[in-house]
Structure formats: structure tokens, C-alpha cells
Amino acid sequence: MSAVATTPRPAPSTPAARNVRVTFPRVVRSEWLKFRTLRSTVWTVAITVVLMVGISLMFAAIVQVAASTPEMQEGMAQDPDMQAAGGLRGIFVITVGYGFAQLAIAVLGALSITNEYSSGMIRSTFAAEPRRLPVLWAKLLVVVTVTVVLTVVALALAWLVTYPMLDANGLTADLSDPEQVRALVGTVLYLATIAALSLGVGVLLRHTAGAIATLVAVLFVVPLIFTIATQAGNVEWVRTVNKFLPTVAGEQVISTGPASGDLLEPWQGFAVLAAYAVAALVAAAVALKRRDT
């Protein structure tokens, strides 16, 4: 009985396999899938909402206690700054949580890229899309969109839970006031820009701990040092540098009440923050094209 030699036939390729192309919408869908399936991002999103709503609720309770305490009312009446800002305390209560939530947003932006570097998944991502830059723009679109939706939801919930206490004291937000509307819109824009800046830093550093440490220093530590320095002495260069720091400048788009002569105008300040984010993203794009991984 003779053996018949056979050669294996290659598996026929399906039309779907032949026609699949890596397009930008598919890259965005892939990044969205990775983003929403990471446990760390889910927890970060939840923490952001809890922080913004919880802190607003706490400040609303403080306002209610102050309104019902004669001693505190007398102290507020004797403070010119509090008198000037009295009609704006409602919008302040609704938006105040952004200052604490921005750290969670910064972590969210950095983790969206550093997680892939730490796990090695970035090699597969760049193998699927060798041009690399579409991956960066897709991540940017996903992170910024999620941040915008997240902030809008958090602000809506903050308004809802604080409304009974603010309304009882005549401090509800006035949406016919352009300054208060600007504060609401500015909160969304500010946090979205922080997310974009954080993504750029994450791409540049490629390490979760390093990126988060850098963002904490830039967003919190350095502004705190310069704030203390400006209050401790009247040094011109310190005041100049302070008003151009990312968070100090960007926060002006959210601020209400009397403007400080040492700080930028609201939209000027936001433009400075946006410039920092653009610079970080441009540097990240250049780094992605030049690095091996």
C-alpha cells in the first residue's frame, strides 16, 4: 500500500478579512473599547462624579448654616469681598468641586496611555496602526468627550442636590447672568483641557507614577508655592509667573465676583491653559513619531 503525499492547502481568506482597513473611526472605536473596559478608568470616572457632587453638597450645607447663624451673617456683612460675591455664591457652590475633581481627571488622561505602556499593549496598538498619530488623536477624542459628558452630568447632579438648600436662602444659580453661565461652561472647558494636557504628559513620560507625580506638581504644588510667595512679598516676577501658571490662568474662566488685578481676564486665562495643552500634545506627537515604541 503506497502512501500518497499531500500538501496542505492554504485556508481561503474571507472577503471580510481582505477588505478590513484601519480607518480613524475604527481606531476611535478600539480606543473607546479599551477605555471603558479598564477598571481603573471606571473607578476614576466614579470618583470624579462623587467628588464634584459631594463637595458641592458640603458647601451648600455650609451656606445654609451660615445663613441661619447670626454671628456668621454679621461676619459676612462686615467683609466687603463676601458682600460683593454674595449674589454669586450659588454658582460657586455648584462648580466648586472642579478644584478637587481635576486631579481625578488628570489621572484619567494619563492612565489612558500609560496603562498601555506598562502592560506592553502599546506594541500591538502601533502594530495595528503604524502611523501612530491617529492613535493619539483617537485617545484625545475619547478622553475629552468622556470628560465633557462627565462634567456636565456632575454639574447637573450638583445643581439638583444643592437646589433645595440654595433656594431656601435665595442663592440659586441665575442662568440669565452671563458671568454665571460662563462659570458653568468654563468648568466643562477647564476640565476637558486638563484631560488633554494630562494625555500629552502621559505620552511624553510613558510611566504612570511619573506622569501622575508631574501632574500633581504642575497642577497643585507649584501654584501653591507661588500663591504663598505672592502673599509673602510683593515681588514683580513672582506675580507675573504666578498668573501664567496653567491652573492659575485656566481657573479664571470659572471665577466669579471681583476680578484681581494680579490675574488674567477669564478668557485670556483659559487661552493660556489651552496653549499649555496644545504644546504638550504637539510634543507628544513628535515623540510618538521619533520613538521606537
C-alpha atoms as a printed R data frame, in Angstrom:
    type eleno elety resid chain resno       x      y      z
1   ATOM     1    CA   MET     A     1   0.000  0.000  0.000
2   ATOM     2    CA   SER     A     2   1.662  3.224 -1.131
3   ATOM     3    CA   ALA     A     3   1.440  6.461  0.788
4   ATOM     4    CA   VAL     A     4   0.132  9.427 -1.109
5   ATOM     5    CA   ALA     A     5   1.866 12.663 -0.300
6   ATOM     6    CA   THR     A     6  -0.481 15.546  0.191
7   ATOM     7    CA   THR     A     7   0.307 19.204  0.569
8   ATOM     8    CA   PRO     A     8  -1.829 21.311  2.879
9   ATOM     9    CA   ARG     A     9  -3.884 23.892  1.117
10  ATOM    10    CA   PRO     A    10  -3.847 27.437  2.494
11  ATOM    11    CA   ALA     A    11  -7.036 28.472  4.195
12  ATOM    12    CA   PRO     A    12  -9.048 30.659  1.881
13  ATOM    13    CA   SER     A    13  -9.189 34.250  3.019
14  ATOM    14    CA   THR     A    14 -12.631 35.595  3.594
15  ATOM    15    CA   PRO     A    15 -13.789 38.771  1.848
16  ATOM    16    CA   ALA     A    16 -14.150 40.428  5.243
17  ATOM    17    CA   ALA     A    17 -10.519 39.712  6.129
18  ATOM    18    CA   ARG     A    18  -9.297 41.045  2.775
19  ATOM    19    CA   ASN     A    19 -11.310 44.246  2.951
20  ATOM    20    CA   VAL     A    20 -10.637 45.303  6.561
21  ATOM    21    CA   ARG     A    21  -8.743 48.602  6.664
22  ATOM    22    CA   VAL     A    22  -7.565 50.554  9.685
23  ATOM    23    CA   THR     A    23  -9.591 53.757  9.487
24  ATOM    24    CA   PHE     A    24  -9.808 56.547 12.014
25  ATOM    25    CA   PRO     A    25 -13.377 55.647 13.123
26  ATOM    26    CA   ARG     A    26 -12.172 52.093 13.774
27  ATOM    27    CA   VAL     A    27  -9.223 53.405 15.778
28  ATOM    28    CA   VAL     A    28 -11.618 55.554 17.820
29  ATOM    29    CA   ARG     A    29 -13.882 52.554 18.416
30  ATOM    30    CA   SER     A    30 -10.874 50.491 19.528
31  ATOM    31    CA   GLU     A    31  -9.738 53.217 21.932
32  ATOM    32    CA   TRP     A    32 -13.243 53.576 23.340
33  ATOM    33    CA   LEU     A    33 -13.392 49.812 23.913
34  ATOM    34    CA   LYS     A    34 -10.069 49.852 25.748
35  ATOM    35    CA   PHE     A    35 -11.074 52.906 27.744
36  ATOM    36    CA   ARG     A    36 -14.405 51.603 29.016
37  ATOM    37    CA   THR     A    37 -13.136 48.114 29.844
38  ATOM    38    CA   LEU     A    38 -10.311 49.296 32.110
39  ATOM    39    CA   ARG     A    39 -11.308 49.047 35.766
40  ATOM    40    CA   SER     A    40  -9.066 51.976 36.694
41  ATOM    41    CA   THR     A    41 -10.892 54.344 34.336
42  ATOM    42    CA   VAL     A    42 -14.297 53.234 35.605
43  ATOM    43    CA   TRP     A    43 -13.236 53.961 39.186
44  ATOM    44    CA   THR     A    44 -11.727 57.304 38.192
45  ATOM    45    CA   VAL     A    45 -14.941 58.370 36.467
46  ATOM    46    CA   ALA     A    46 -16.990 57.403 39.522
47  ATOM    47    CA   ILE     A    47 -14.617 59.239 41.870
48  ATOM    48    CA   THR     A    48 -14.846 62.397 39.744
49  ATOM    49    CA   VAL     A    49 -18.647 62.495 39.952
50  ATOM    50    CA   VAL     A    50 -18.666 61.733 43.670
51  ATOM    51    CA   LEU     A    51 -16.102 64.453 44.367
52  ATOM    52    CA   MET     A    52 -17.888 67.166 42.401
53  ATOM    53    CA   VAL     A    53 -21.340 66.373 43.769
54  ATOM    54    CA   GLY     A    54 -20.231 65.623 47.316
55  ATOM    55    CA   ILE     A    55 -18.167 68.785 47.708
56  ATOM    56    CA   SER     A    56 -20.969 70.923 46.274
57  ATOM    57    CA   LEU     A    57 -23.360 69.373 48.787
58  ATOM    58    CA   MET     A    58 -20.942 70.081 51.623
59  ATOM    59    CA   PHE     A    59 -20.578 73.741 50.622
60  ATOM    60    CA   ALA     A    60 -24.355 74.097 50.275
61  ATOM    61    CA   ALA     A    61 -24.723 72.847 53.823
62  ATOM    62    CA   ILE     A    62 -22.116 75.391 54.981
63  ATOM    63    CA   VAL     A    63 -24.013 78.190 53.223
64  ATOM    64    CA   GLN     A    64 -27.250 77.088 54.889
65  ATOM    65    CA   VAL     A    65 -25.627 77.026 58.323
66  ATOM    66    CA   ALA     A    66 -24.098 80.448 57.695
67  ATOM    67    CA   ALA     A    67 -27.470 81.872 56.649
68  ATOM    68    CA   SER     A    68 -29.103 80.634 59.845
69  ATOM    69    CA   THR     A    69 -26.329 81.743 62.223
70  ATOM    70    CA   PRO     A    70 -26.433 85.432 63.240
71  ATOM    71    CA   GLU     A    71 -22.751 85.522 64.150
72  ATOM    72    CA   MET     A    72 -21.703 84.250 60.742
73  ATOM    73    CA   GLN     A    73 -24.113 86.603 58.989
74  ATOM    74    CA   GLU     A    74 -22.593 89.532 60.869
75  ATOM    75    CA   GLY     A    75 -19.074 88.478 59.921
76  ATOM    76    CA   MET     A    76 -20.035 88.145 56.269
77  ATOM    77    CA   ALA     A    77 -21.730 91.548 56.334
78  ATOM    78    CA   GLN     A    78 -18.507 93.146 57.579
79  ATOM    79    CA   ASP     A    79 -16.404 91.531 54.823
80  ATOM    80    CA   PRO     A    80 -16.502 93.629 51.611
81  ATOM    81    CA   ASP     A    81 -15.341 90.692 49.472
82  ATOM    82    CA   MET     A    82 -18.148 88.499 50.762
83  ATOM    83    CA   GLN     A    83 -20.643 91.283 50.139
84  ATOM    84    CA   ALA     A    84 -19.507 91.639 46.545
85  ATOM    85    CA   ALA     A    85 -19.651 87.908 45.940
86  ATOM    86    CA   GLY     A    86 -22.857 87.351 47.881
87  ATOM    87    CA   GLY     A    87 -25.112 87.063 44.830
88  ATOM    88    CA   LEU     A    88 -22.739 84.566 43.206
89  ATOM    89    CA   ARG     A    89 -22.363 82.045 45.991
90  ATOM    90    CA   GLY     A    90 -24.923 79.720 44.418
91  ATOM    91    CA   ILE     A    91 -22.898 79.198 41.248
92  ATOM    92    CA   PHE     A    92 -19.759 78.906 43.349
93  ATOM    93    CA   VAL     A    93 -21.335 76.063 45.331
94  ATOM    94    CA   ILE     A    94 -22.308 74.206 42.145
95  ATOM    95    CA   THR     A    95 -18.897 74.487 40.491
96  ATOM    96    CA   VAL     A    96 -16.557 74.356 43.498
97  ATOM    97    CA   GLY     A    97 -15.929 70.610 43.150
98  ATOM    98    CA   TYR     A    98 -13.859 71.098 39.996
99  ATOM    99    CA   GLY     A    99 -10.816 72.017 42.087
100 ATOM   100    CA   PHE     A   100 -10.745 68.564 43.649
101 ATOM   101    CA   ALA     A   101 -12.029 66.652 40.617
102 ATOM   102    CA   GLN     A   102  -9.257 67.941 38.351
103 ATOM   103    CA   LEU     A   103  -6.786 65.536 39.956
104 ATOM   104    CA   ALA     A   104  -9.040 62.592 39.069
105 ATOM   105    CA   ILE     A   105  -9.406 63.955 35.530
106 ATOM   106    CA   ALA     A   106  -5.621 64.331 35.260
107 ATOM   107    CA   VAL     A   107  -5.163 60.716 36.347
108 ATOM   108    CA   LEU     A   108  -7.808 59.664 33.822
109 ATOM   109    CA   GLY     A   109  -5.980 61.399 30.972
110 ATOM   110    CA   ALA     A   110  -2.584 59.993 31.916
111 ATOM   111    CA   LEU     A   111  -3.834 56.440 32.503
112 ATOM   112    CA   SER     A   112  -5.417 56.286 29.049
113 ATOM   113    CA   ILE     A   113  -1.910 55.933 27.584
114 ATOM   114    CA   THR     A   114   0.446 54.921 30.407
115 ATOM   115    CA   ASN     A   115  -1.575 51.764 31.104
116 ATOM   116    CA   GLU     A   116  -0.739 50.534 27.611
117 ATOM   117    CA   TYR     A   117   2.950 51.238 28.048
118 ATOM   118    CA   SER     A   118   3.073 49.416 31.398
119 ATOM   119    CA   SER     A   119   1.246 46.356 30.034
120 ATOM   120    CA   GLY     A   120   3.070 46.270 26.687
121 ATOM   121    CA   MET     A   121  -0.201 46.572 24.771
122 ATOM   122    CA   ILE     A   122   1.145 49.678 23.070
123 ATOM   123    CA   ARG     A   123   3.209 47.452 20.745
124 ATOM   124    CA   SER     A   124   0.069 45.752 19.465
125 ATOM   125    CA   THR     A   125  -1.651 49.111 19.100
126 ATOM   126    CA   PHE     A   126   1.167 50.539 16.989
127 ATOM   127    CA   ALA     A   127   1.457 47.308 15.004
128 ATOM   128    CA   ALA     A   128  -2.198 47.692 14.022
129 ATOM   129    CA   GLU     A   129  -1.765 51.410 13.266
130 ATOM   130    CA   PRO     A   130   1.891 52.035 12.321
131 ATOM   131    CA   ARG     A   131   1.259 55.735 11.632
132 ATOM   132    CA   ARG     A   132   0.745 56.178 15.417
133 ATOM   133    CA   LEU     A   133  -0.650 59.700 15.321
134 ATOM   134    CA   PRO     A   134  -4.231 58.509 14.655
135 ATOM   135    CA   VAL     A   135  -3.933 56.571 17.928
136 ATOM   136    CA   LEU     A   136  -3.041 59.762 19.790
137 ATOM   137    CA   TRP     A   137  -5.895 61.758 18.220
138 ATOM   138    CA   ALA     A   138  -8.358 58.907 18.885
139 ATOM   139    CA   LYS     A   139  -7.303 58.770 22.538
140 ATOM   140    CA   LEU     A   140  -7.633 62.546 22.747
141 ATOM   141    CA   LEU     A   141 -11.147 62.420 21.283
142 ATOM   142    CA   VAL     A   142 -12.239 59.678 23.686
143 ATOM   143    CA   VAL     A   143 -10.716 61.275 26.804
144 ATOM   144    CA   VAL     A   144 -12.011 64.787 26.070
145 ATOM   145    CA   THR     A   145 -15.503 63.559 25.125
146 ATOM   146    CA   VAL     A   146 -15.777 61.448 28.279
147 ATOM   147    CA   THR     A   147 -14.570 64.383 30.393
148 ATOM   148    CA   VAL     A   148 -17.106 66.768 28.852
149 ATOM   149    CA   VAL     A   149 -20.017 64.360 29.387
150 ATOM   150    CA   LEU     A   150 -18.796 63.501 32.871
151 ATOM   151    CA   THR     A   151 -18.503 67.158 33.897
152 ATOM   152    CA   VAL     A   152 -21.923 68.075 32.522
153 ATOM   153    CA   VAL     A   153 -23.520 65.186 34.409
154 ATOM   154    CA   ALA     A   154 -21.648 66.071 37.621
155 ATOM   155    CA   LEU     A   155 -22.679 69.734 37.404
156 ATOM   156    CA   ALA     A   156 -26.297 68.769 36.752
157 ATOM   157    CA   LEU     A   157 -26.310 66.460 39.774
158 ATOM   158    CA   ALA     A   158 -24.590 69.121 41.900
159 ATOM   159    CA   TRP     A   159 -27.277 71.632 40.932
160 ATOM   160    CA   LEU     A   160 -30.012 69.082 41.686
161 ATOM   161    CA   VAL     A   161 -28.811 68.043 45.150
162 ATOM   162    CA   THR     A   162 -27.960 71.576 46.285
163 ATOM   163    CA   TYR     A   163 -31.057 73.297 44.895
164 ATOM   164    CA   PRO     A   164 -33.276 72.864 47.999
165 ATOM   165    CA   MET     A   165 -30.702 74.446 50.309
166 ATOM   166    CA   LEU     A   166 -29.675 77.194 47.903
167 ATOM   167    CA   ASP     A   167 -33.270 78.021 47.000
168 ATOM   168    CA   ALA     A   168 -34.220 78.317 50.663
169 ATOM   169    CA   ASN     A   169 -31.605 81.063 51.011
170 ATOM   170    CA   GLY     A   170 -32.205 82.792 47.675
171 ATOM   171    CA   LEU     A   171 -28.890 81.649 46.233
172 ATOM   172    CA   THR     A   172 -29.925 79.560 43.236
173 ATOM   173    CA   ALA     A   173 -27.885 79.848 40.055
174 ATOM   174    CA   ASP     A   174 -29.110 82.558 37.685
175 ATOM   175    CA   LEU     A   175 -28.739 81.311 34.105
176 ATOM   176    CA   SER     A   176 -29.678 84.751 32.776
177 ATOM   177    CA   ASP     A   177 -26.428 86.109 34.224
178 ATOM   178    CA   PRO     A   178 -23.621 85.807 31.611
179 ATOM   179    CA   GLU     A   179 -20.973 85.570 34.316
180 ATOM   180    CA   GLN     A   180 -22.637 82.573 35.938
181 ATOM   181    CA   VAL     A   181 -23.196 80.870 32.579
182 ATOM   182    CA   ARG     A   182 -19.534 81.461 31.784
183 ATOM   183    CA   ALA     A   183 -18.587 79.786 35.068
184 ATOM   184    CA   LEU     A   184 -20.619 76.683 34.186
185 ATOM   185    CA   VAL     A   185 -19.303 76.452 30.626
186 ATOM   186    CA   GLY     A   186 -15.823 77.301 31.866
187 ATOM   187    CA   THR     A   187 -15.865 74.378 34.289
188 ATOM   188    CA   VAL     A   188 -16.524 71.979 31.411
189 ATOM   189    CA   LEU     A   189 -13.857 73.568 29.211
190 ATOM   190    CA   TYR     A   190 -11.328 73.732 32.034
191 ATOM   191    CA   LEU     A   191 -11.580 70.051 32.962
192 ATOM   192    CA   ALA     A   192 -11.592 68.953 29.305
193 ATOM   193    CA   THR     A   193  -8.390 70.926 28.725
194 ATOM   194    CA   ILE     A   194  -6.807 69.424 31.846
195 ATOM   195    CA   ALA     A   195  -7.617 65.974 30.420
196 ATOM   196    CA   ALA     A   196  -5.929 66.865 27.112
197 ATOM   197    CA   LEU     A   197  -2.868 68.249 28.905
198 ATOM   198    CA   SER     A   198  -2.627 65.110 31.037
199 ATOM   199    CA   LEU     A   199  -2.791 62.845 27.986
200 ATOM   200    CA   GLY     A   200   0.122 64.752 26.453
201 ATOM   201    CA   VAL     A   201   2.163 64.401 29.653
202 ATOM   202    CA   GLY     A   202   1.344 60.683 29.796
203 ATOM   203    CA   VAL     A   203   2.580 60.147 26.233
204 ATOM   204    CA   LEU     A   204   5.793 62.046 26.943
205 ATOM   205    CA   LEU     A   205   6.643 60.224 30.186
206 ATOM   206    CA   ARG     A   206   5.126 56.758 29.375
207 ATOM   207    CA   HIS     A   207   5.090 55.885 33.094
208 ATOM   208    CA   THR     A   208   2.011 56.076 35.307
209 ATOM   209    CA   ALA     A   209   3.708 57.101 38.554
210 ATOM   210    CA   GLY     A   210   5.953 59.628 36.830
211 ATOM   211    CA   ALA     A   211   3.086 61.181 34.877
212 ATOM   212    CA   ILE     A   212   0.837 61.483 37.939
213 ATOM   213    CA   ALA     A   213   3.676 62.930 40.060
214 ATOM   214    CA   THR     A   214   4.415 65.504 37.346
215 ATOM   215    CA   LEU     A   215   0.756 66.470 37.024
216 ATOM   216    CA   VAL     A   216   0.356 66.849 40.786
217 ATOM   217    CA   ALA     A   217   3.397 69.119 40.844
218 ATOM   218    CA   VAL     A   218   2.216 71.224 37.896
219 ATOM   219    CA   LEU     A   219  -1.453 71.454 38.887
220 ATOM   220    CA   PHE     A   220  -1.160 71.736 42.678
221 ATOM   221    CA   VAL     A   221   2.301 72.039 44.217
222 ATOM   222    CA   VAL     A   222   3.846 74.765 42.033
223 ATOM   223    CA   PRO     A   223   0.727 77.011 42.112
224 ATOM   224    CA   LEU     A   224   0.574 76.623 45.905
225 ATOM   225    CA   ILE     A   225   4.209 77.677 46.263
226 ATOM   226    CA   PHE     A   226   3.721 80.733 44.055
227 ATOM   227    CA   THR     A   227   0.481 81.678 45.821
228 ATOM   228    CA   ILE     A   228   2.293 81.663 49.156
229 ATOM   229    CA   ALA     A   229   5.182 83.623 47.625
230 ATOM   230    CA   THR     A   230   2.872 86.307 46.220
231 ATOM   231    CA   GLN     A   231   1.220 86.762 49.604
232 ATOM   232    CA   ALA     A   232   4.510 86.791 51.472
233 ATOM   233    CA   GLY     A   233   6.112 89.561 49.429
234 ATOM   234    CA   ASN     A   234   5.484 91.989 46.597
235 ATOM   235    CA   VAL     A   235   7.944 90.578 44.034
236 ATOM   236    CA   GLU     A   236   7.020 91.508 40.477
237 ATOM   237    CA   TRP     A   237   8.433 88.470 38.672
238 ATOM   238    CA   VAL     A   238   6.746 86.088 41.124
239 ATOM   239    CA   ARG     A   239   3.360 87.716 40.473
240 ATOM   240    CA   THR     A   240   3.949 87.588 36.724
241 ATOM   241    CA   VAL     A   241   4.906 83.916 36.691
242 ATOM   242    CA   ASN     A   242   2.022 83.067 39.028
243 ATOM   243    CA   LYS     A   243  -0.687 84.435 36.731
244 ATOM   244    CA   PHE     A   244   0.670 82.432 33.786
245 ATOM   245    CA   LEU     A   245   0.750 79.075 35.578
246 ATOM   246    CA   PRO     A   246  -1.627 76.550 33.923
247 ATOM   247    CA   THR     A   247  -4.186 76.182 36.686
248 ATOM   248    CA   VAL     A   248  -3.980 79.752 37.972
249 ATOM   249    CA   ALA     A   249  -4.606 81.072 34.463
250 ATOM   250    CA   GLY     A   250  -7.207 78.471 33.492
251 ATOM   251    CA   GLU     A   251  -9.279 78.812 36.651
252 ATOM   252    CA   GLN     A   252 -10.090 82.417 35.786
253 ATOM   253    CA   VAL     A   253 -12.700 81.205 33.298
254 ATOM   254    CA   ILE     A   254 -14.617 79.693 36.243
255 ATOM   255    CA   SER     A   255 -14.132 82.513 38.738
256 ATOM   256    CA   THR     A   256 -16.936 84.942 39.541
257 ATOM   257    CA   GLY     A   257 -17.108 88.094 41.583
258 ATOM   258    CA   PRO     A   258 -14.485 90.857 41.796
259 ATOM   259    CA   ALA     A   259 -11.522 90.394 39.449
260 ATOM   260    CA   SER     A   260  -7.982 90.608 40.785
261 ATOM   261    CA   GLY     A   261  -5.565 92.936 39.051
262 ATOM   262    CA   ASP     A   262  -2.769 90.392 39.537
263 ATOM   263    CA   LEU     A   263  -4.541 87.742 37.411
264 ATOM   264    CA   LEU     A   264  -5.566 87.402 33.777
265 ATOM   265    CA   GLU     A   265  -9.025 88.009 32.375
266 ATOM   266    CA   PRO     A   266 -11.231 84.862 32.239
267 ATOM   267    CA   TRP     A   267 -10.875 84.005 28.542
268 ATOM   268    CA   GLN     A   268  -7.250 85.129 28.435
269 ATOM   269    CA   GLY     A   269  -6.518 82.729 31.264
270 ATOM   270    CA   PHE     A   270  -8.276 79.868 29.513
271 ATOM   271    CA   ALA     A   271  -6.304 80.593 26.327
272 ATOM   272    CA   VAL     A   272  -3.069 80.233 28.329
273 ATOM   273    CA   LEU     A   273  -4.179 76.856 29.704
274 ATOM   274    CA   ALA     A   274  -5.214 75.726 26.220
275 ATOM   275    CA   ALA     A   275  -1.783 76.758 24.914
276 ATOM   276    CA   TYR     A   276  -0.124 74.519 27.529
277 ATOM   277    CA   ALA     A   277  -2.333 71.597 26.436
278 ATOM   278    CA   VAL     A   278  -1.586 72.169 22.744
279 ATOM   279    CA   ALA     A   279   2.155 72.369 23.448
280 ATOM   280    CA   ALA     A   280   2.037 69.091 25.412
281 ATOM   281    CA   LEU     A   281   0.116 67.342 22.626
282 ATOM   282    CA   VAL     A   282   2.434 68.619 19.897
283 ATOM   283    CA   ALA     A   283   5.454 67.422 21.891
284 ATOM   284    CA   ALA     A   284   3.691 64.076 22.412
285 ATOM   285    CA   ALA     A   285   3.022 63.740 18.674
286 ATOM   286    CA   VAL     A   286   6.680 64.430 17.852
287 ATOM   287    CA   ALA     A   287   7.816 61.918 20.489
288 ATOM   288    CA   LEU     A   288   5.490 59.229 19.150
289 ATOM   289    CA   LYS     A   289   6.875 59.588 15.629
290 ATOM   290    CA   ARG     A   290  10.512 59.534 16.742
291 ATOM   291    CA   ARG     A   291  10.496 56.774 19.354
292 ATOM   292    CA   ASP     A   292  10.761 53.085 18.606
293 ATOM   293    CA   THR     A   293   7.731 52.282 20.799
